[in-house]
Amino acid sequence: MTQQCVIALDSGTTGNRSIIFDGRGKIIANFYYEFPQIFPAPAWVEQNPFDILHSALKSLQEAVYFCKNNNYDILSLGITNQRETSILWNKKTGKPVYNAIVWQCRRTEKICADFKNYAEIIKEKTGLFLDPYFSATKIKWIIDNISGVKESILKGDILFGTVDSWLLWNLTEEKNHFTDTSNASRTLLYNINTLQYDDELIDIFKIPANILPEVKNSNSCFGFLNKIYLKGNHNKKIPIIGILGDQQASLFAHASFDGGIVKNTYGTGLFVMAQSGKHPFKSDKLLSTIAWTIKNETYYALEGSIFTGGALIGWLKNGLKIIKSYSITSNIAKKLSDNDGVYFIPALSGLGAPYWNSKARGIITGITGKTTKENIVRAALESLAYSTKDVINELFNMPYKLRVDGKASENDFLMQFQSDILGIQVERTAVSEMTAFGIAGFSGIYSGLWSIEEYSKIYRIKKIFKPQMDENTRNILYDKWKQAISAALNLAE
């Protein structure tokens, strides 16, 4: 008997994953391929766009092949992606003009400094800060620095896209050049109040409008998967229904349309996000962004983007080489009774929310002759919890609980300390791949696999962490963290 399913293509910062979900929301199969990161200079991060495409395609082909051989009917494919990462390519040849400039890349700090007089206008229109994190300055850098790009733009040969648009253009037979509002809202070019690319912003950055993708509702049908990639493995047209930026997809998985939920994804970075309704919520220290647009109705979110999260633990393993695996860090931290006064400011790529200081660099404070590598590991884990608290303190209402996902959320020490330092309950989901689960739900709802009510019932909590720390201790620890933050900011000046 044929069973219906949806495929979620989760195109992340370090790899592509295609996951098949059945009608019960159960993961049937999971295919993952990493792609390399490129670091041409300090604080510069790039990826080969073809590495992104080919790893995505390989995972997709395996998922489709699995469905055919196991009697699953694919209702739709949904795409979720690393946001802000910017690619320009020649639409005649299909070749990128340069590597993808990744969201973490800080090469455009000088461009941001040159445009600082426009910072207020940009924040008012886009809800974003003038920061190298976002796409517009990356586009401008490519146009200004790569030979022949300006001339090709004048000929009408160049297209821009974030990773969703790059994948969509390559995966669809029609070469569809689209994006959705959640991704468009991260470019510094899209006005989240008028829901259009903004002529004034386009003029400020001198980015030609004709290279930008058409913006569609997040739940649109964006086209059909090109059969040439399926190698005869599937006879049915597979519609691509639903595109969301990765953090918006995670928010949808945790909260759907429940406005009372705050989520944090502990991935390469940390991404705290809460819905703010059908109107942008203005914040001096957080991002106002689009969560998603459904049937011409737009929902907004407030977000704190912390640039270095799980990447810090990766640096302990691969950079400092003081741990052999991620999994042992929880036990290392638990063996210590406290942090022994050691604090780690994880500004490996500058400080994001709520400080927005691209010049800040990581520091470790409180080191004495008795400080050990175990102290450093514990301080690194604690820094993720402190950074999260910094953002949550800026939300419109203090939540009564936090829902978490991402690889680092599997660390029991970190989750308990997160609950302790916030003084609220932390809930870890039973679904390990929440970004993929979010876009699968989004795609499945709008292809008819689930209703929103049915999808919401699939969500389950695996473990709850409740605060065990007294308020006085919490305040003392956090005050010392703020002192360490001040030291990092002073050094940046």
Secondary structure, DSSP 8 states (H G I E B T S, - for coil): --EEEEEEEEE-SSEEEEEEEETTS-EEEEEEEE---B-SSTT--EE-HHHHHHHHHHHHHHHHHHHHHTTEEEEEEEEEE-SS-BEEEETTT--BSS-EE-TT--TTHHHHHHTGGGHHHHHHHHS--S-TTSHHHHHHHHHHHSTTHHHHHHTT-EEEE-HHHHHHHHHBTT---EEEHHHHTTSSSEETTTTEE-HHHHHHHT--GGGS-EEE-TTSEEEEB-GGGTTTS--S--EEEEEEEHHHHHHHHHHTT-TT-EEEEESSSEEEEEEEESS----SSSEEEEEEEETTEEEEEEEEEES-SHHHHHHHHHTS---S-GGGHHHHHHTSSS-TT-EEE--TT-B-TTT-BTT---EEE---TT--HHHHHHHHHHHHHHHHHHHHTTSSS--SEEEEESGGGG-HHHHHHHHHHHTSEEEEES-S-HHHHHHHHHHHHHHTS--HHHHHHH--EEEEE---S-HHHHHHHHHHHHHHHHHHHHHH-
